[in-house]
Amino acid sequence: MVVMVNVEKQAIEDAFAAEIGRAYQVMLAAYIAAEGDAKQQDKAADKFRSLVVLAREVKGRAEGQL
């Protein structure tokens, strides 16, 4: 049982890291595309922060179900 929980926790960590990586790539692309437009760059950064918060909430719920 302990091994199963550890494997599940690792899967959650891997999924979390992948989701944060994807969110960062999207934010970075939007940030670069908005070069010189501080308002659009701020929007891209805000969106990234929102996605990170959401990913953390999902991770917490998933860990709580183990």
Buried (B, 14 or more C-beta within 10 A) or exposed (E): EEEEEEEBEEEBEEBBEEBBEEBEEBBEEBBEEBEEEEEBBEBBBEBBEEBBEEBEEBBEEBBEEE
